[in-house]
Amino acid sequence: MKYGAHLNYALRNINLTINPGEKIGIVGRTGAGKSSLAKVLFRLIHENTSGSILIDGQDISEFGVGDYRPRLGMIPQESTMLDGSVRRNLDPLQQFSAEDISGQQQLFGLCRVIMRKRKIVVLDEATANVDLETDRSVQELIRKEFSDCTVLTIAHRLETIMKSDRIIVMDRGAIAEIGTPQELLSKDGMFAQLVETSDFGQ
């Protein structure tokens, strides 16, 4: 994937299988391709791409965008806030009763996705702007509420992804390493260097 025909590849040679319900951490320095991976999954990039993404064996290009995107949940670093009440921010389309509705701005995106019960959830630096204690509480909530979901977490803190089933280390648009946290730490490769320097590229 490129952001323009004459630009370098933002993603290249990605070949990856993620199992249903798996928790995946995605790390890498700034510009490594972490957020680009999320953008192609959500079909936010239409040109200068090749290859395919299959979900349950079905190519996502076969879905209409209006049918496809609502199946996924995204919790970005900056959640959109609307003028008005807490209720309007949690449920802008008025799809839920008062009993369904459970803050800080960074937690609104999390609440929206929890309410909609998506099976695939992407957390794109979702807790970057909260303190460590709140981050721990959010991660605990995510483990509980999304236990049956496939979760991809783009991380800026080591703690955020150390309980992942597998970690993907991105570098210059490609997958540099992949494995369990323990496997990657024992390899003394790029992930180990990122951990040692705490350079997770915000």
Protein Blocks (a to p, Z undefined) as FASTA:
>chain_A
ZZbfkbccfbghiacdddehiacddeddehilpmmmmmmmnopafghpecdddeehiafk
lpcfklmmmmpccddfbdcddeddfklmmmmnopacfklpgcdfklmmmmmmmmnopabd
cdehklmmpcfklmmmmmmmmmmmmmmpccddddfbfklmmmpfbdcddeehiafbgcdf
klmmmnopmklmmmmnopnoZZ
